[in-house]
Amino acid sequence: QVQLVESGGGLVQPGGSLTLSCAASGSIFSINAMGWYRRAPGKERELVASVSKGASTNYADSVKGRFTISRRYVKNTVYLQMNSLKPEDTAVYYCNANDWSDKNYWGRGTQVTVSS
């Protein structure tokens, strides 16, 4: 089992920045990819960014050039640096980990609100 705990959400003005963190614990040796998803009000959950065990990254088109995902293996933590935030980035952001059996684990989510 893998446990994920997110932190770093909050309220920010348009154009501002936030950094989300997700700390993994438990069977961390089994983790392959980690990533961030989000669910905006009235919308489906969508992939924001992911990073493989080999450090390959993938981003949603809507966040390319503004968000950066990074992974610190020693700390078992994945980060999402979010710059130039827009109101449409408002959502609950969820950390995800995928293990070698293709099982997905989820954090509880952290709210990000972009508003003036």
Summary of the structure (lengths in Angstrom):
residues: 116
radius of gyration: 13.4
end to end distance: 40.0
largest distance: 43.4
contacts: 342
relative contact order: 0.32
helix: 8%
strand: 56%
